[in-house]
Amino acid sequence: MDKGIKVLFLYPNTFGMNMLPPAIALFSAILKKEGHQTKIFDTTYYATDHGIDSDGSKEQALNVVPYQKEMDKKGLRIKDTSWKKDLKELVEDYKPDIFILSSTEDMWELGMRILDELKDFKKENNTPVLAGGVFPTFAPEICIKYDLVDMICVGEGEVALVDVCERVKKNQNFFGVTNLWVKKKDGEIEKNEITKPVDINNNPMIDTSLFEEARLYRPMAGKVYKMYPIETIRGCPYTCKFCNSPDQMKLYKGLGHSFFRKKRIDLVYKELKYFKEIHKVEYNYFWADTFLAMNKKELDAFCEMYKEINLPFWMQTRPETVNDDNISKLSKVGLHRISFGVEHGNEEFRAKILDRRWKNKDIIERLKIPHKYGVAFSVNNITGFPTETKKLAFDTIELNRHIEADNANIYSFVPFHGTPLRKMCEELDLIKPETITKCLTNKPILNMPQYPPEEIEAIKKCFALYIKFPKNRWKEIERAEKNDAEGNKIYNNLKQEYLDTYMPKPDADPHGGVDEEYNAATNDPKNNIEKKTENLIA
């Protein structure tokens, strides 16, 4: 095989988001298979001054089981070196032939700062820059305008990256490469056609050797595991308006293709077995948008396969996808924790604005199921949606009070490009089309008169208190919302009371399974299973 080129992946990221990016790991494996060399510059463990938690100093949320001591034990902490200096030293030593930047919208501005540090090298060596990821896919007009970006990948990158690297090796231009927007010398943009979705069953296993050892660890329920991201499904069949999956599906459907695909179970098994035996993985992280978007036959095949893997695993799914059959089966083979997207507590608002049409009573009933089988779960909620009010946010609080989740989270709504609600926000003149959101690392971006940012922040601050404390304490909690001396004093007192009374203990089960007492309870129909499992829930 001809000598390949040197590829440097650039991954802008902050300390609080420390699951390694599976797409880059996949691209590295594909390019190495083609004979190329790959390295990465990843800012996750650097202090980057990029908003909240960019240096690891963000105050831990009330409902997050403390994990920093466990991180410290494994040496997982912010580096004491300069990211700019380390980047330049890497580039001067490696001398890459191409820079490939993968970025979300929230991290785009950090990505541009990285490129700024590379402009002299780029100019001296005529090194091309390709930007890809979810943000370039849905806002290519914005991304291609940046001076140091030569190309944008719109859609999937597996085929485009191979073609681009082959062009670099042969010193050819990039015109005609599918999925690319290419900048010409005169400033014009060539917008090439998008090819059909790849067959994910033809992809190699992800290349985790690209990352430093620290990036393979992640906290979960107060413990820190060597954890790997596993792909089982690409795409999502649901149409939540705050998510970019509907637009992704629409993009490819318009080309006559389905973006929703499932990976063959024998390939999933091969990957899991390899990671366990070779890389000593301790925990598996299935990153499908809706893991349980599978039929009974597929579920049974997964459970039969996973018996041999016998490691704890995490998944995310929707409340309506769980039932006694699938959770009981999954719990027996290692299901450790589930994240459920509930999002909002007002049924009418949830259906109209979010396109989530389930009834609260059905959500409450379905979310009783995991604890019956010793499976812990979290509930994810969002506030600050367009047209929402603080009163509506209390419907979300009320619904969560009826769900016995192991923890309940709430986040600010982010009007990301490529989501239906982004278009709604633009139509309501709440945000300009060209505005790049930075809400995950900053405060709420929407300034709505009926629900201003300070009220959104107040709900987020006291969400866990409103859920757990009795309603006769709500006036006290309401006062704690205020960021003045008295409010902060009340909040700190309530926070300590919450931590003493309600904070879950770190998960004590290293295997993520259920113990003999639980097995006995499930085998005896006369037993009260929910009562029996109380002491098993993290």
Beta strands, then each sheet from edge to edge (+ up, - down):
strand 1: 6-11
strand 2: 37-42
strand 3: 98-102
strand 4: 129-132
strand 5: 151-153
strand 6: 180-183
strand 7: 189-191
strand 8: 217-220
strand 9: 223-230
strand 10: 233-234
strand 11: 261-262
strand 12: 283-286
strand 13: 313-317
strand 14: 335-343
strand 15: 376-383
strand 16: 407-412
sheet 1: 2+ 1+ 3+ 4+ 5+ 6- 7+
sheet 2: 8+ 9- 12- 13- 14- 15- 16-
sheet 3: 10+ 11-
end
